[in-house]
Amino acid sequence: MSSDLATFIRGLPKAELHLHLEGTLEPELKFLLAQRNGIELAEKTVDEVKQTYKFHDLTSFLQVYYPAMRVLQQSQDFHDLAFDYLTRAHADGIRHVEMFFDPQAHTGRGVAFATVITGYRSAIMRARREFGISAELILCFLRDHSAEYAMATLLEALPYKDWIIGVGLDSDERGNPPSKFAAVFARARREGFLLTMHCDIDQTDSIEHIRQAMEDIGVDRIDHGTNIIEDDRLVELAKSKGIGLTCCPVSNSFVTEQMKSTEILTLLDRGLTVTINSDDPSYFDAYAADNYLALAAHAGLDTDRLVELAKNSFRASWITPARLEEFLREIDAYVASSHDS
């Protein structure tokens, strides 16, 4: 990987569409928040925290992921978490981001929904003022909890509809198909939210879950979703509907033998709106540009393919057509200036 290509990737205007705010909790901030909130941590150093990051599948990851959130207690904590991420995103060339958050992971331990969302919202507004980066929130339901709990969380979110662009579905997929939440997502659609769902890689019944998300729920986007390549009919359906896939190469490499580069690029070649994202970057030590770099190095991508992925990140986003055209022109201008220099 040449330094020129790395510089090109970091400066390339991009959107990020698959980013868990709680997955951006860096060890340094974890210690700061623990001290602020009087919480005793088992780990005493950054290295000790990172030693706990031993994942071989989704379940083992979640066993580390959820306990770490207990340091998030006050609105300022959520502000600091989101603003730290948005600062890094800005440095990575991110111009627009649509961020997942998991309110049930906080309300379930006694933190008020309002505390969570007001902290995140204040960080979004600050980042817009200071960096010019635009950001939206996507409320994710925890699929390993009940549909009734998800519905209650949706109803709790309604007073904040103007701050939330869509709803999603994440956490442990085993035995928790999209159909379990059909009524919740139907209500969310009626309330005006856009819809997305995690269809994690190499899960039991992956294809059936993707089919349910697309045909029964009617999602606007699919998170991960590369197993769709196993069913030509669903590939063509996703293409005809313009459903974007939010792929995460580096996090893929933690739970499977490689980053699914072959599947990602094959789907791109077949005309699907494939995008590259970071997922839970503090845990996988790779933010957005790092994922572009990793995929480029692994698959030998040239700048044309990288530019196509960056353009797809805006095409799959939930921005207006006018803003889409603005961002696409920004990419073209960036590429032209890179060739001139």
C-alpha positions as a Markdown table, in Angstrom:
| # | Residue | x | y | z |
|---|---|---|---|---|
| 1 | Met | 0.0 | 0.0 | 0.0 |
| 2 | Ser | 1.6 | 3.2 | -1.1 |
| 3 | Ser | 1.5 | 6.3 | 1.0 |
| 4 | Asp | -0.1 | 8.2 | -1.9 |
| 5 | Leu | -3.0 | 5.8 | -2.0 |
| 6 | Ala | -3.4 | 5.9 | 1.8 |
| 7 | Thr | -3.5 | 9.7 | 1.6 |
| 8 | Phe | -6.0 | 9.6 | -1.2 |
| 9 | Ile | -8.3 | 7.3 | 0.8 |
| 10 | Arg | -8.2 | 9.4 | 3.9 |
| 11 | Gly | -9.0 | 12.5 | 2.0 |
| 12 | Leu | -11.7 | 10.9 | -0.2 |
| 13 | Pro | -15.2 | 12.3 | 0.7 |
| 14 | Lys | -17.2 | 9.5 | 2.2 |
| 15 | Ala | -20.4 | 8.7 | 4.2 |
| 16 | Glu | -20.5 | 6.1 | 7.0 |
| 17 | Leu | -23.7 | 4.1 | 7.3 |
| 18 | His | -22.8 | 1.3 | 9.7 |
| 19 | Leu | -21.4 | 2.6 | 12.9 |
| 20 | His | -22.4 | 1.8 | 16.4 |
| 21 | Leu | -21.8 | 4.7 | 18.7 |
| 22 | Glu | -21.3 | 2.4 | 21.7 |
| 23 | Gly | -18.7 | 0.6 | 19.6 |
| 24 | Thr | -16.6 | 3.8 | 19.5 |
| 25 | Leu | -15.8 | 3.7 | 23.2 |
| 26 | Glu | -12.0 | 3.9 | 23.3 |
| 27 | Pro | -10.2 | 2.7 | 26.5 |
| 28 | Glu | -9.0 | 6.2 | 27.3 |
| 29 | Leu | -12.5 | 7.6 | 27.3 |
| 30 | Lys | -13.7 | 4.5 | 29.2 |
| 31 | Phe | -11.2 | 5.3 | 32.1 |
| 32 | Leu | -12.2 | 9.0 | 32.0 |
| 33 | Leu | -15.9 | 8.2 | 32.3 |
| 34 | Ala | -15.4 | 5.6 | 35.0 |
| 35 | Gln | -13.5 | 8.2 | 37.1 |
| 36 | Arg | -16.2 | 10.8 | 36.4 |
| 37 | Asn | -19.0 | 8.4 | 37.5 |
| 38 | Gly | -17.1 | 6.7 | 40.4 |
| 39 | Ile | -17.0 | 3.3 | 38.7 |
| 40 | Glu | -14.2 | 0.8 | 39.6 |
| 41 | Leu | -12.9 | -1.0 | 36.6 |
| 42 | Ala | -11.2 | -4.4 | 36.7 |
| 43 | Glu | -8.7 | -3.2 | 34.1 |
| 44 | Lys | -6.1 | -0.6 | 35.2 |
| 45 | Thr | -4.4 | 0.2 | 31.9 |
| 46 | Val | -5.3 | 0.7 | 28.2 |
| 47 | Asp | -3.4 | -2.5 | 27.4 |
| 48 | Glu | -5.4 | -4.5 | 30.0 |
| 49 | Val | -8.6 | -3.2 | 28.4 |
| 50 | Lys | -7.4 | -4.3 | 24.9 |
| 51 | Gln | -6.4 | -7.7 | 26.3 |
| 52 | Thr | -10.1 | -8.3 | 26.8 |
| 53 | Tyr | -10.8 | -7.9 | 23.1 |
| 54 | Lys | -10.7 | -11.5 | 22.2 |
| 55 | Phe | -13.6 | -12.3 | 19.8 |
| 56 | His | -14.2 | -15.3 | 17.6 |
| 57 | Asp | -17.9 | -14.8 | 16.8 |
| 58 | Leu | -20.7 | -12.3 | 17.4 |
| 59 | Thr | -21.6 | -13.8 | 20.8 |
| 60 | Ser | -18.1 | -13.5 | 22.2 |
| 61 | Phe | -17.9 | -9.9 | 21.0 |
| 62 | Leu | -21.2 | -9.0 | 22.7 |
| 63 | Gln | -20.0 | -10.5 | 26.0 |
| 64 | Val | -17.3 | -7.8 | 26.0 |
| 65 | Tyr | -19.3 | -5.0 | 24.3 |
| 66 | Tyr | -22.3 | -4.7 | 26.6 |
| 67 | Pro | -20.5 | -4.7 | 30.0 |
| 68 | Ala | -18.3 | -1.8 | 28.9 |
| 69 | Met | -21.3 | 0.5 | 28.5 |
| 70 | Arg | -21.8 | 0.8 | 32.2 |
| 71 | Val | -19.4 | 3.8 | 32.3 |
| 72 | Leu | -22.0 | 5.7 | 30.2 |
| 73 | Gln | -24.3 | 7.3 | 32.8 |
| 74 | Gln | -24.8 | 11.1 | 32.2 |
| 75 | Ser | -25.8 | 13.1 | 29.2 |
| 76 | Gln | -22.3 | 14.5 | 29.0 |
| 77 | Asp | -20.9 | 11.0 | 28.7 |
| 78 | Phe | -23.0 | 10.3 | 25.6 |
| 79 | His | -22.0 | 13.7 | 24.2 |
| 80 | Asp | -18.3 | 12.9 | 24.8 |
| 81 | Leu | -18.6 | 9.5 | 23.2 |
| 82 | Ala | -20.3 | 10.8 | 20.0 |
| 83 | Phe | -18.2 | 13.9 | 19.7 |
| 84 | Asp | -14.9 | 11.9 | 20.0 |
| 85 | Tyr | -16.2 | 9.6 | 17.1 |
| 86 | Leu | -17.3 | 12.5 | 15.0 |
| 87 | Thr | -13.9 | 14.2 | 15.4 |
| 88 | Arg | -12.2 | 11.0 | 14.2 |
| 89 | Ala | -14.7 | 10.6 | 11.3 |
| 90 | His | -14.0 | 14.2 | 10.2 |
| 91 | Ala | -10.3 | 13.4 | 10.0 |
| 92 | Asp | -11.1 | 10.3 | 8.0 |
| 93 | Gly | -12.9 | 12.2 | 5.2 |
| 94 | Ile | -16.4 | 11.4 | 6.5 |
| 95 | Arg | -18.8 | 14.1 | 5.3 |
| 96 | His | -22.0 | 12.4 | 6.4 |
| 97 | Val | -22.8 | 9.7 | 8.9 |
| 98 | Glu | -25.8 | 7.7 | 10.0 |
| 99 | Met | -25.1 | 6.3 | 13.5 |
| 100 | Phe | -26.7 | 3.4 | 15.3 |
| 101 | Phe | -27.4 | 3.7 | 19.0 |
| 102 | Asp | -28.8 | 1.0 | 21.4 |
| 103 | Pro | -31.1 | 2.7 | 23.9 |
| 104 | Gln | -32.2 | -0.6 | 25.5 |
| 105 | Ala | -28.6 | -1.2 | 26.5 |
| 106 | His | -28.9 | 1.9 | 28.7 |
| 107 | Thr | -32.5 | 2.1 | 29.7 |
| 108 | Gly | -32.2 | -1.6 | 30.8 |
| 109 | Arg | -29.7 | -0.5 | 33.4 |
| 110 | Gly | -31.6 | 2.5 | 34.6 |
| 111 | Val | -30.3 | 5.3 | 32.3 |
| 112 | Ala | -33.2 | 7.4 | 31.0 |
| 113 | Phe | -33.8 | 7.5 | 27.2 |
| 114 | Ala | -33.7 | 11.3 | 27.4 |
| 115 | Thr | -30.3 | 11.2 | 28.9 |
| 116 | Val | -29.0 | 9.1 | 26.0 |
| 117 | Ile | -30.5 | 10.9 | 23.1 |
| 118 | Thr | -29.9 | 14.5 | 24.4 |
| 119 | Gly | -26.2 | 13.7 | 24.8 |
| 120 | Tyr | -25.9 | 12.3 | 21.4 |
| 121 | Arg | -27.9 | 15.1 | 19.8 |
| 122 | Ser | -25.8 | 17.8 | 21.4 |
| 123 | Ala | -22.6 | 16.2 | 20.0 |
| 124 | Ile | -24.2 | 16.1 | 16.5 |
| 125 | Met | -25.0 | 19.8 | 16.6 |
| 126 | Arg | -21.5 | 20.6 | 17.9 |
| 127 | Ala | -19.8 | 18.6 | 15.2 |
| 128 | Arg | -22.0 | 20.3 | 12.6 |
| 129 | Arg | -20.9 | 23.7 | 13.8 |
| 130 | Glu | -17.2 | 22.9 | 14.2 |
| 131 | Phe | -16.5 | 20.5 | 11.3 |
| 132 | Gly | -19.4 | 20.9 | 8.9 |
| 133 | Ile | -20.1 | 17.1 | 9.2 |
| 134 | Ser | -23.7 | 16.0 | 9.0 |
| 135 | Ala | -25.0 | 13.2 | 11.2 |
| 136 | Glu | -28.2 | 11.3 | 11.9 |
| 137 | Leu | -29.2 | 8.8 | 14.5 |
| 138 | Ile | -30.7 | 5.3 | 13.9 |
| 139 | Leu | -32.3 | 3.7 | 16.9 |
| 140 | Cys | -31.5 | 0.0 | 17.0 |
| 141 | Phe | -33.6 | -2.6 | 18.8 |
| 142 | Leu | -31.8 | -5.5 | 20.6 |
| 143 | Arg | -33.1 | -8.5 | 18.8 |
| 144 | Asp | -32.3 | -10.9 | 21.7 |
| 145 | His | -34.9 | -9.1 | 23.8 |
| 146 | Ser | -38.7 | -9.3 | 23.3 |
| 147 | Ala | -40.6 | -7.6 | 20.5 |
| 148 | Glu | -42.8 | -6.1 | 23.3 |
| 149 | Tyr | -39.7 | -4.4 | 24.7 |
| 150 | Ala | -38.8 | -3.1 | 21.3 |
| 151 | Met | -42.3 | -1.7 | 20.8 |
| 152 | Ala | -42.1 | 0.1 | 24.1 |
| 153 | Thr | -38.7 | 1.5 | 23.2 |
| 154 | Leu | -40.2 | 2.7 | 19.9 |
| 155 | Leu | -43.0 | 4.5 | 21.7 |
| 156 | Glu | -40.6 | 6.1 | 24.1 |
| 157 | Ala | -38.7 | 7.4 | 21.1 |
| 158 | Leu | -41.7 | 9.1 | 19.5 |
| 159 | Pro | -41.2 | 12.5 | 21.2 |
| 160 | Tyr | -37.8 | 12.6 | 19.6 |
| 161 | Lys | -38.8 | 11.7 | 16.1 |
| 162 | Asp | -37.2 | 14.8 | 14.6 |
| 163 | Trp | -33.8 | 13.6 | 16.0 |
| 164 | Ile | -34.0 | 10.0 | 14.7 |
| 165 | Ile | -34.0 | 9.2 | 11.0 |
| 166 | Gly | -34.6 | 5.5 | 11.1 |
| 167 | Val | -34.7 | 2.3 | 13.1 |
| 168 | Gly | -32.6 | -0.8 | 12.9 |
| 169 | Leu | -32.1 | -4.3 | 14.5 |
| 170 | Asp | -28.9 | -5.6 | 16.0 |
| 171 | Ser | -27.4 | -7.8 | 18.7 |
| 172 | Asp | -27.5 | -11.7 | 18.7 |
| 173 | Glu | -29.2 | -13.0 | 15.6 |
| 174 | Arg | -29.4 | -16.6 | 16.6 |
| 175 | Gly | -33.1 | -17.5 | 17.0 |
| 176 | Asn | -34.1 | -13.9 | 16.5 |
| 177 | Pro | -35.3 | -13.5 | 12.9 |
| 178 | Pro | -36.6 | -10.3 | 11.4 |
| 179 | Ser | -40.1 | -11.7 | 11.5 |
| 180 | Lys | -40.0 | -11.5 | 15.3 |
| 181 | Phe | -40.2 | -7.7 | 15.0 |
| 182 | Ala | -42.5 | -7.4 | 12.0 |
| 183 | Ala | -45.2 | -5.4 | 14.0 |
| 184 | Val | -42.5 | -3.1 | 15.5 |
| 185 | Phe | -41.1 | -2.2 | 12.1 |
| 186 | Ala | -44.5 | -1.8 | 10.6 |
| 187 | Arg | -45.4 | 0.7 | 13.3 |
| 188 | Ala | -42.0 | 2.5 | 12.8 |
| 189 | Arg | -42.7 | 2.8 | 9.1 |
| 190 | Arg | -46.1 | 4.3 | 9.9 |
| 191 | Glu | -44.4 | 6.8 | 12.2 |
| 192 | Gly | -42.2 | 7.9 | 9.3 |
| 193 | Phe | -38.9 | 6.2 | 10.2 |
| 194 | Leu | -36.7 | 4.6 | 7.5 |
| 195 | Leu | -35.8 | 0.9 | 8.1 |
| 196 | Thr | -32.7 | -1.1 | 8.2 |
| 197 | Met | -31.7 | -4.5 | 9.8 |
| 198 | His | -28.6 | -6.3 | 10.6 |
| 199 | Cys | -28.2 | -9.6 | 8.6 |
| 200 | Asp | -24.9 | -10.6 | 10.0 |
| 201 | Ile | -22.4 | -12.7 | 8.1 |
| 202 | Asp | -22.6 | -16.5 | 8.1 |
| 203 | Gln | -25.5 | -16.8 | 10.6 |
| 204 | Thr | -27.8 | -19.7 | 10.8 |
| 205 | Asp | -30.7 | -19.1 | 8.3 |
| 206 | Ser | -28.8 | -16.1 | 6.9 |
| 207 | Ile | -30.6 | -16.2 | 3.5 |
| 208 | Glu | -34.1 | -16.6 | 5.1 |
| 209 | His | -33.4 | -13.6 | 7.3 |
| 210 | Ile | -32.3 | -11.5 | 4.4 |
| 211 | Arg | -35.4 | -12.6 | 2.5 |
| 212 | Gln | -37.7 | -11.7 | 5.5 |
| 213 | Ala | -36.0 | -8.3 | 5.8 |
| 214 | Met | -36.4 | -7.5 | 2.1 |
| 215 | Glu | -39.8 | -9.1 | 1.3 |
| 216 | Asp | -41.7 | -9.3 | 4.6 |
| 217 | Ile | -40.4 | -6.2 | 6.4 |
| 218 | Gly | -39.6 | -4.1 | 3.4 |
| 219 | Val | -36.3 | -2.6 | 4.6 |
| 220 | Asp | -34.6 | 0.4 | 2.9 |
| 221 | Arg | -31.1 | -1.0 | 3.6 |
| 222 | Ile | -29.4 | -4.1 | 4.9 |
| 223 | Asp | -26.5 | -4.1 | 7.4 |
| 224 | His | -23.7 | -6.6 | 6.6 |
| 225 | Gly | -25.8 | -8.9 | 4.3 |
| 226 | Thr | -23.0 | -10.3 | 2.1 |
| 227 | Asn | -24.5 | -13.8 | 2.4 |
| 228 | Ile | -27.1 | -12.5 | -0.1 |
| 229 | Ile | -24.6 | -13.7 | -2.8 |
| 230 | Glu | -25.8 | -17.2 | -2.1 |
| 231 | Asp | -29.2 | -16.5 | -3.7 |
| 232 | Asp | -29.3 | -15.0 | -7.2 |
| 233 | Arg | -33.0 | -14.0 | -6.9 |
| 234 | Leu | -32.4 | -12.0 | -3.8 |
| 235 | Val | -29.3 | -10.3 | -5.4 |
| 236 | Glu | -31.5 | -9.2 | -8.3 |
| 237 | Leu | -34.2 | -8.1 | -6.0 |
| 238 | Ala | -31.8 | -6.0 | -4.0 |
| 239 | Lys | -30.5 | -4.5 | -7.2 |
| 240 | Ser | -34.0 | -3.7 | -8.5 |
| 241 | Lys | -35.0 | -2.1 | -5.2 |
| 242 | Gly | -31.8 | -0.1 | -4.8 |
| 243 | Ile | -31.2 | -1.6 | -1.4 |
| 244 | Gly | -27.7 | -0.7 | -0.1 |
| 245 | Leu | -25.5 | -3.1 | 1.8 |
| 246 | Thr | -23.4 | -1.7 | 4.7 |
| 247 | Cys | -20.4 | -4.0 | 4.7 |
| 248 | Cys | -17.6 | -3.9 | 7.4 |
| 249 | Pro | -14.4 | -5.7 | 6.1 |
| 250 | Val | -12.3 | -5.5 | 9.2 |
| 251 | Ser | -15.0 | -6.6 | 11.7 |
| 252 | Asn | -15.8 | -9.4 | 9.3 |
| 253 | Ser | -12.2 | -10.7 | 9.6 |
| 254 | Phe | -12.7 | -11.1 | 13.4 |
| 255 | Val | -15.6 | -13.5 | 13.1 |
| 256 | Thr | -14.8 | -15.3 | 9.9 |
| 257 | Glu | -11.6 | -16.5 | 8.1 |
| 258 | Gln | -11.3 | -13.4 | 6.0 |
| 259 | Met | -13.0 | -10.0 | 5.4 |
| 260 | Lys | -15.4 | -11.2 | 2.8 |
| 261 | Ser | -13.5 | -9.2 | 0.2 |
| 262 | Thr | -14.5 | -11.6 | -2.6 |
| 263 | Glu | -18.2 | -11.4 | -1.8 |
| 264 | Ile | -18.1 | -7.6 | -1.3 |
| 265 | Leu | -16.4 | -7.0 | -4.7 |
| 266 | Thr | -18.5 | -9.6 | -6.5 |
| 267 | Leu | -21.7 | -7.9 | -5.3 |
| 268 | Leu | -20.3 | -4.5 | -6.3 |
| 269 | Asp | -19.6 | -5.9 | -9.8 |
| 270 | Arg | -23.1 | -7.2 | -10.0 |
| 271 | Gly | -24.5 | -3.7 | -9.5 |
| 272 | Leu | -25.5 | -3.7 | -5.8 |
| 273 | Thr | -25.0 | -0.5 | -3.8 |
| 274 | Val | -22.2 | -1.9 | -1.6 |
| 275 | Thr | -20.7 | 0.4 | 1.0 |
| 276 | Ile | -17.7 | 0.2 | 3.3 |
| 277 | Asn | -17.9 | 1.0 | 7.0 |
| 278 | Ser | -16.3 | 0.5 | 10.4 |
| 279 | Asp | -19.0 | -1.1 | 12.6 |
| 280 | Asp | -17.4 | -1.0 | 16.1 |
| 281 | Pro | -14.1 | 0.7 | 15.4 |
| 282 | Ser | -12.6 | 1.0 | 18.9 |
| 283 | Tyr | -13.0 | -2.8 | 19.3 |
| 284 | Phe | -11.6 | -3.7 | 15.9 |
| 285 | Asp | -9.0 | -1.0 | 15.8 |
| 286 | Ala | -10.1 | 0.3 | 12.5 |
| 287 | Tyr | -12.2 | 3.4 | 11.7 |
| 288 | Ala | -13.7 | 4.1 | 8.3 |
| 289 | Ala | -10.6 | 5.0 | 6.3 |
| 290 | Asp | -8.8 | 2.0 | 7.8 |
| 291 | Asn | -11.5 | -0.3 | 6.4 |
| 292 | Tyr | -11.0 | 1.2 | 2.9 |
| 293 | Leu | -7.3 | 0.8 | 3.3 |
| 294 | Ala | -7.6 | -2.8 | 4.5 |
| 295 | Leu | -9.9 | -3.8 | 1.7 |
| 296 | Ala | -7.7 | -2.0 | -0.9 |
| 297 | Ala | -4.6 | -3.8 | 0.4 |
| 298 | His | -6.3 | -7.2 | 0.6 |
| 299 | Ala | -8.0 | -7.1 | -2.8 |
| 300 | Gly | -5.6 | -4.8 | -4.7 |
| 301 | Leu | -8.2 | -2.2 | -5.4 |
| 302 | Asp | -7.4 | 0.8 | -7.7 |
| 303 | Thr | -8.7 | 4.3 | -7.2 |
| 304 | Asp | -11.6 | 3.8 | -9.5 |
| 305 | Arg | -13.1 | 1.1 | -7.3 |
| 306 | Leu | -12.4 | 3.1 | -4.2 |
| 307 | Val | -14.2 | 6.0 | -5.7 |
| 308 | Glu | -17.2 | 3.8 | -6.6 |
| 309 | Leu | -17.4 | 2.6 | -3.1 |
| 310 | Ala | -17.3 | 6.2 | -1.7 |
| 311 | Lys | -20.0 | 7.3 | -4.2 |
| 312 | Asn | -22.1 | 4.3 | -3.1 |
| 313 | Ser | -21.8 | 5.4 | 0.5 |
| 314 | Phe | -23.8 | 8.5 | -0.4 |
| 315 | Arg | -26.1 | 6.7 | -2.8 |
| 316 | Ala | -27.2 | 4.3 | 0.0 |
| 317 | Ser | -27.5 | 7.0 | 2.6 |
| 318 | Trp | -30.8 | 8.7 | 3.6 |
| 319 | Ile | -29.9 | 12.2 | 2.3 |
| 320 | Thr | -32.0 | 14.2 | -0.1 |
| 321 | Pro | -31.4 | 13.8 | -3.9 |
| 322 | Ala | -30.0 | 17.4 | -4.0 |
| 323 | Arg | -27.4 | 16.6 | -1.2 |
| 324 | Leu | -26.5 | 13.4 | -3.0 |
| 325 | Glu | -25.7 | 15.3 | -6.1 |
| 326 | Glu | -23.7 | 17.8 | -4.1 |
| 327 | Phe | -21.6 | 15.0 | -2.5 |
| 328 | Leu | -21.0 | 13.2 | -5.8 |
| 329 | Arg | -19.7 | 16.5 | -7.3 |
| 330 | Glu | -17.5 | 16.9 | -4.3 |
| 331 | Ile | -16.0 | 13.4 | -4.9 |
| 332 | Asp | -15.4 | 14.2 | -8.6 |
| 333 | Ala | -13.7 | 17.5 | -7.7 |
| 334 | Tyr | -11.5 | 15.7 | -5.2 |
| 335 | Val | -10.5 | 13.0 | -7.8 |
| 336 | Ala | -9.8 | 15.7 | -10.4 |
| 337 | Ser | -7.6 | 17.7 | -8.0 |
| 338 | Ser | -5.8 | 14.5 | -7.0 |
| 339 | His | -4.9 | 13.7 | -10.6 |
| 340 | Asp | -3.7 | 17.3 | -11.2 |
| 341 | Ser | -1.4 | 17.3 | -8.2 |
